[in-house]
Amino acid sequence: MKGTLAQVRSYERGVRLLMVNQFAINLGFYMLMPYLAAHLAGPLGLAGWTVGLILGVRNFSQQGMFLIGGTLADRFGYKPMIIAGLVLRFAGFATLGLVDSVPALIAASAATGLAGALFNPATRAYLAADAGERRVEAFALFNVFYQAGILLGPLVGMVLTGVDFRLTCLVAAAVFAVLGVVQIRALPARRGNDAPDPEAGPRAGVLAQWRGILANRPFLLFSGAMVGSYVLTFQVYLALPLDVRRLVGEGPSGTAAVALLFAVSGLSTVLFQTRVTAWCRARMEPGQALARGLLVMASAFLPLAAAAALPVPGGGVGLWLQAAVPAALSALLLAVGTMIAYPFEMDTIVRLSGDRLVATHYGLYNTVCGVGIAVGNLLTGAALDAARAAGLSALPWLGLAGLGLGCAAALHALHRSGRLVPGPQGARAEAAAA
């Protein structure tokens, strides 16, 4: 960790603050969100469809508004959107703890989602702009802080929720309030390299900018190829816990096994992300790292497929080990694949944007991946149910491995054709393919 902290200190104040900022954002978010559904269905007594609606509104308002958030960041600067997002999330989280009417809960949920759509693209574009040629290393460090917040947040939330869920909401809201004040006072103002002077003439229309991005074929191909990585990594929250609980139940044994998944995923990233990135940079081109990261993610589901072919023990330690060990190994491999790919993924988006409208590119990219996650989760859930009913429980895992393999092949093809390289080489590859 000393080496990681030394690396952080080597960056300008804005980059350092954004990394700490992201840790606190995830700390506040994950201390509340894992326990929200239980609060809505339990103490508030809401019907299951109402709980799903409230949670779905948050997801839709975030994924559906990423492009708008990125566009606003490119238009008005990164700092205002970061601050606006933090203020909105403060208001949303505080409201979730203070109201019990469904319309107010829906409005609060929508506000928390819109907040993420405002500060996420702006944060990444700011980090990319300030880190300059050290973008890859900066995003590796960013992922360390990101995962540390995810790791610690649920633990803090568990303690607070044990006292009162409203306390959890108010503490999480306070985290965002403090962050907002800190950003106002300490975060330097930053605009994209292509942002015009506010006192200059009229800017290009938003629709014209969006049309230009949609005409950026290498960027769209890259976005489509990377969707699978998000579908695969999200299974740490969906398919893996479902499979563990199917085997060992909902009691303390199941909870311990699921907690192991998150601990393995988060701790491995915190401890090894910067080393993995340094190793990859010394040996691979960005496109190679992306393809190999996807290959590692694809391999993550093979232990689960192998375990599905084994007879299920009747109970005891043997059953727990069969449920927990393959799933934990899968979580570790997904984390390693993400460690390999993520810094180069974030850097590639900047390069393919030509360093223009970077936040808007991040916004569209997040929207594409968000839609992919929603569709992928729907199909994965249906496949798990159908495969178990048919006695083919290994089939969904093999399907997920196949998805990762296909995305790795697509990234390899984009790399080999030069489409992941902006400038003359990429232009020649596009012309040859046209």
C-alpha positions in Angstrom: 0.0 0.0 0.0 2.9 2.4 0.6 3.8 2.2 -3.1 0.2 2.9 -4.1 0.1 5.9 -1.8 3.4 7.2 -3.2 2.0 6.9 -6.7 -1.1 8.9 -5.7 1.0 11.6 -4.2 2.9 12.0 -7.5 -0.2 13.4 -9.2 -1.6 16.9 -9.2 -4.1 17.9 -6.5 -7.2 17.4 -8.7 -6.3 13.8 -9.5 -5.6 13.0 -5.9 -8.9 14.5 -4.8 -10.9 12.7 -7.4 -9.5 9.3 -6.2 -10.4 10.0 -2.6 -13.7 11.4 -3.8 -14.5 8.2 -5.6 -13.7 6.1 -2.5 -16.1 8.2 -0.5 -18.8 8.1 -3.2 -18.7 4.3 -3.2 -18.5 4.2 0.6 -21.7 6.2 0.9 -23.5 4.5 -1.9 -22.8 0.9 -0.8 -23.4 1.5 2.9 -27.1 2.2 1.9 -28.1 0.5 -1.4 -27.6 -3.1 -0.4 -30.1 -2.6 2.4 -32.6 -0.4 0.7 -34.8 -3.2 -0.7 -35.1 -4.9 2.7 -36.1 -1.6 4.3 -38.8 -0.9 1.6 -40.3 -4.4 1.8 -39.9 -4.8 5.6 -40.5 -1.8 7.8 -42.3 0.2 5.1 -44.3 -2.9 4.0 -44.3 -2.1 0.3 -45.3 -4.7 -2.3 -42.6 -6.5 -4.3 -43.5 -4.7 -7.5 -43.3 -1.3 -5.8 -39.8 -2.2 -4.4 -38.8 -3.2 -7.9 -40.2 0.0 -9.4 -38.3 2.2 -6.9 -35.0 0.4 -7.5 -35.6 0.3 -11.2 -36.2 4.0 -11.4 -32.8 4.6 -9.9 -31.1 2.4 -12.4 -33.0 3.8 -15.4 -32.4 7.5 -14.4 -28.7 6.8 -14.1 -28.1 4.7 -17.2 -30.5 6.7 -19.3 -29.0 10.0 -18.4 -25.3 9.3 -18.7 -25.1 10.8 -22.2 -26.8 14.0 -20.9 -24.5 14.2 -18.0 -21.4 13.8 -20.1 -22.7 16.4 -22.6 -23.3 18.9 -19.8 -19.8 18.3 -18.4 -18.3 19.0 -21.8 -20.4 22.2 -22.2 -20.1 23.7 -18.7 -17.0 22.2 -17.2 -16.3 19.1 -15.1 -16.4 20.6 -11.7 -19.9 22.0 -11.8 -21.3 18.6 -12.8 -19.4 16.8 -10.1 -20.7 19.1 -7.5 -24.3 19.0 -8.9 -24.2 15.2 -8.7 -23.0 15.2 -5.1 -25.7 17.6 -4.1 -28.4 15.6 -5.8 -27.2 12.4 -4.2 -27.1 14.1 -0.8 -30.7 15.2 -1.3 -31.8 11.8 -2.6 -30.2 9.8 0.2 -31.5 12.1 2.9 -35.0 11.8 1.5 -34.9 8.0 1.4 -34.4 8.1 5.1 -37.0 10.7 6.0 -40.1 9.8 3.8 -42.3 6.8 3.5 -44.7 7.8 0.7 -44.2 6.0 -2.6 -44.1 9.2 -4.8 -41.5 10.7 -2.6 -39.4 7.5 -2.6 -39.6 7.3 -6.4 -38.4 10.9 -6.7 -35.6 10.3 -4.2 -34.5 7.2 -6.1 -34.6 9.1 -9.4 -32.4 11.8 -7.9 -29.8 9.3 -6.7 -29.6 7.9 -10.2 -29.4 11.2 -12.0 -26.6 12.2 -9.5 -24.5 9.3 -10.8 -25.2 10.3 -14.4 -23.9 13.8 -13.7 -20.7 13.1 -11.8 -19.5 9.8 -13.3 -18.6 11.0 -16.8 -17.3 14.3 -15.5 -15.0 12.5 -13.0 -13.5 10.2 -15.6 -13.0 13.0 -18.1 -11.4 15.2 -15.5 -9.1 12.4 -14.4 -8.1 11.7 -18.0 -7.4 15.3 -18.7 -5.4 16.0 -15.6 -3.4 12.7 -15.8 -2.3 13.3 -19.4 0.1 10.7 -20.6 -0.1 8.9 -17.2 -3.8 8.1 -17.8 -3.4 4.3 -17.6 -1.7 4.4 -14.2 -4.1 7.0 -13.0 -7.1 4.8 -13.8 -5.4 1.8 -12.2 -5.2 3.8 -9.0 -8.7 5.1 -9.4 -9.9 1.5 -9.5 -8.1 0.8 -6.2 -10.0 3.6 -4.5 -13.2 2.6 -6.3 -13.1 -1.0 -5.1 -12.0 0.0 -1.6 -15.2 2.0 -1.2 -17.3 -1.0 -2.5 -15.5 -3.3 0.0 -15.9 -1.0 3.1 -19.3 0.5 2.4 -21.5 -2.6 3.1 -19.7 -3.3 6.3 -20.3 0.3 7.6 -23.9 0.0 6.4 -24.5 -3.3 8.2 -23.4 -1.7 11.5 -25.6 1.4 11.0 -28.6 -0.5 9.7 -28.4 -2.6 12.8 -29.2 0.5 14.7 -31.7 2.1 12.3 -31.9 2.3 8.5 -32.7 6.0 8.7 -29.4 6.5 10.4 -27.7 4.8 7.5 -29.4 7.1 5.0 -28.5 10.2 7.0 -24.9 9.2 7.4 -24.6 8.3 3.7 -26.2 11.7 2.9 -23.7 13.4 5.2 -20.8 11.8 3.3 -22.1 13.4 0.1 -22.7 16.7 1.8 -19.1 16.8 3.0 -17.8 15.8 -0.4 -19.7 18.6 -2.0 -18.2 21.2 0.3 -14.7 19.8 -0.2 -15.1 19.9 -4.0 -16.4 23.5 -3.9 -13.4 24.6 -1.9 -10.6 22.4 -3.1 -11.2 20.9 -6.6 -9.6 23.1 -9.3 -11.9 24.1 -12.2 -11.3 22.0 -15.2 -12.7 21.9 -18.8 -12.0 19.6 -21.7 -9.1 20.5 -24.0 -11.6 21.2 -26.8 -14.1 23.2 -24.7 -14.5 26.7 -26.2 -14.1 29.8 -24.1 -17.5 30.6 -22.5 -17.2 34.2 -24.0 -16.6 32.9 -27.5 -19.2 32.6 -30.2 -21.9 29.9 -30.5 -20.9 26.3 -29.9 -21.8 23.4 -32.1 -25.2 22.1 -31.3 -25.7 19.1 -29.1 -27.3 17.0 -31.8 -24.5 17.8 -34.2 -22.0 16.6 -31.5 -24.0 13.4 -30.9 -24.1 12.7 -34.6 -20.4 13.1 -34.8 -19.9 10.6 -32.0 -22.3 8.2 -33.6 -20.3 8.5 -36.8 -17.1 7.4 -34.9 -17.2 3.8 -36.0 -14.1 2.6 -34.1 -15.6 4.0 -30.8 -18.9 2.3 -31.4 -17.3 -1.0 -32.3 -15.2 -0.8 -29.2 -18.2 0.0 -27.0 -20.1 -3.0 -28.4 -17.1 -5.4 -27.9 -16.7 -4.2 -24.3 -20.4 -4.7 -23.3 -19.7 -8.4 -22.6 -17.1 -7.5 -20.0 -19.7 -5.6 -17.9 -22.2 -8.5 -18.2 -19.6 -10.9 -17.0 -18.3 -8.8 -14.1 -21.8 -8.1 -12.9 -22.4 -11.8 -12.3 -20.5 -11.3 -9.0 -23.7 -9.5 -7.9 -26.2 -11.8 -9.7 -25.4 -15.3 -10.8 -22.7 -16.2 -8.4 -24.6 -15.2 -5.2 -27.8 -16.9 -6.6 -25.8 -20.1 -7.2 -24.2 -20.1 -3.8 -27.5 -19.5 -2.0 -29.2 -22.2 -4.1 -26.7 -24.7 -2.7 -26.4 -23.6 1.0 -29.5 -21.6 1.6 -30.2 -18.1 2.9 -28.9 -18.7 6.4 -25.5 -17.7 8.0 -23.6 -20.2 5.8 -25.0 -18.6 2.6 -24.3 -15.1 3.9 -20.7 -16.1 4.7 -20.1 -17.6 1.3 -21.5 -14.6 -0.5 -19.4 -12.2 1.7 -16.4 -14.3 0.6 -17.1 -13.5 -3.0 -17.1 -9.7 -2.4 -14.1 -9.9 -0.1 -12.0 -11.8 -2.7 -13.0 -9.4 -5.5 -12.4 -6.2 -3.6 -9.3 -7.1 -1.7 -7.5 -8.6 -4.7 -8.1 -5.3 -6.6 -6.9 -3.1 -3.7 -3.8 -5.2 -3.2 -2.7 -6.0 -6.8 -4.2 -3.5 -9.3 -1.2 -1.3 -9.6 1.2 -4.3 -9.9 -1.0 -5.9 -12.6 -1.2 -2.7 -14.6 2.6 -2.1 -14.4 3.2 -5.7 -15.5 0.8 -5.4 -18.4 2.2 -2.0 -19.6 5.7 -3.5 -19.8 4.6 -6.4 -21.9 1.4 -5.6 -23.9 -0.1 -3.1 -26.2 -3.4 -1.7 -25.0 -5.5 -3.8 -27.4 -3.7 -7.0 -26.3 -4.3 -6.2 -22.7 -8.0 -5.7 -23.4 -8.4 -8.9 -25.3 -6.4 -10.9 -22.6 -8.4 -9.3 -19.8 -11.6 -10.6 -21.5 -10.1 -14.0 -21.9 -9.4 -14.2 -18.2 -13.0 -13.1 -17.5 -14.3 -15.8 -19.8 -12.2 -18.4 -17.9 -13.8 -17.3 -14.7 -16.9 -19.4 -15.3 -15.2 -22.6 -16.1 -14.7 -23.6 -12.3 -18.5 -23.2 -11.9 -19.2 -25.3 -15.0 -16.9 -28.0 -13.6 -18.4 -27.9 -10.2 -21.9 -28.3 -11.7 -20.8 -31.7 -13.0 -19.9 -33.0 -9.5 -22.4 -34.7 -7.2 -23.8 -32.3 -4.6 -22.9 -33.3 -1.0 -25.7 -33.8 1.4 -24.7 -31.1 3.7 -22.0 -29.9 6.1 -18.6 -28.6 5.3 -18.4 -30.4 2.0 -21.5 -28.7 0.7 -20.3 -25.3 1.8 -16.9 -25.8 0.1 -18.5 -26.9 -3.1 -20.7 -23.8 -3.1 -18.0 -21.3 -2.0 -14.7 -22.4 -3.5 -15.6 -22.4 -7.2 -17.6 -19.2 -6.8 -14.7 -17.5 -5.0 -12.3 -18.6 -7.7 -14.6 -17.2 -10.3 -14.8 -13.9 -8.5 -11.0 -13.8 -8.3 -10.6 -14.4 -12.0 -13.2 -11.8 -12.8 -11.3 -9.3 -10.6 -8.0 -10.2 -12.3 -9.6 -9.8 -15.8 -10.9 -6.4 -14.8 -7.6 -5.4 -13.3 -5.9 -6.2 -16.7 -8.5 -4.5 -18.9 -10.0 -1.5 -17.0 -7.1 1.1 -17.1 -6.6 0.4 -20.8 -10.3 0.5 -21.4 -10.6 4.0 -19.9 -7.6 5.2 -21.8 -8.8 3.7 -25.1 -12.1 5.7 -24.8 -10.0 9.0 -24.6 -7.8 8.0 -27.5 -10.8 7.0 -29.7 -12.5 10.3 -28.9 -9.5 12.1 -30.3 -9.4 14.0 -27.0 -12.7 15.8 -27.9 -15.9 15.7 -26.0 -14.4 13.1 -23.7 -17.1 13.3 -21.1 -19.8 12.8 -23.7 -18.0 9.8 -25.0 -17.8 8.4 -21.5 -21.5 9.1 -21.1 -22.5 7.3 -24.3 -20.2 4.4 -23.4 -21.8 4.0 -20.0 -25.2 4.1 -21.5 -24.4 1.3 -24.0 -22.8 -0.8 -21.3 -25.8 -0.2 -19.0 -28.2 -1.4 -21.6 -26.0 -4.4 -22.2 -26.0 -5.2 -18.4 -29.8 -5.0 -18.2 -30.3 -7.3 -21.2 -27.5 -9.6 -20.1 -28.8 -10.0 -16.6 -32.3 -10.7 -17.9 -31.0 -13.4 -20.2 -28.6 -14.9 -17.5 -31.4 -15.1 -15.0 -33.7 -16.8 -17.5 -30.9 -19.2 -18.5 -30.1 -20.2 -14.9 -33.8 -21.1 -14.2 -34.2 -22.9 -17.5 -31.0 -24.9 -17.2 -31.7 -26.0 -13.7 -35.2 -27.1 -14.6 -33.7 -29.1 -17.5 -30.9 -30.6 -15.4 -28.2 -28.8 -17.4 -26.8 -26.5 -14.7 -23.4 -26.1 -16.4 -24.9 -24.6 -19.5 -25.3 -21.0 -18.3 -21.7 -20.9 -17.1 -20.5 -22.2 -20.5 -22.6 -19.6 -22.2 -21.1 -16.8 -20.1 -17.6 -18.2 -20.9 -18.6 -18.2 -24.6 -19.7 -14.5 -24.4 -16.3 -13.6 -22.9 -14.5 -15.5 -25.6 -16.5 -13.8 -28.3 -15.8 -10.3 -26.9 -12.1 -11.2 -26.6 -12.0 -12.2 -30.2 -13.8 -9.0 -31.3 -11.3 -6.9 -29.3 -8.4 -8.8 -30.8 -9.8 -8.2 -34.3 -10.1 -4.5 -33.6 -6.6 -4.4 -32.3 -5.1 -6.3 -35.3 -7.0 -4.1 -37.8 -5.7 -0.9 -36.1 -9.2 0.4 -35.2 -8.2 0.9 -31.6 -5.4 3.3 -32.7 -6.5 6.9 -33.5 -4.9 8.8 -36.3 -3.6 7.7 -39.7 -3.3 4.0 -38.9 -6.9 3.8 -37.6 -8.1 5.9 -40.6 -6.4 3.5 -43.0 -8.0 0.5 -41.3 -11.4 2.2 -41.6 -10.9 3.0 -45.3 -9.8 -0.6 -46.0 -12.9 -2.0 -44.3 -15.3 0.4 -46.0 
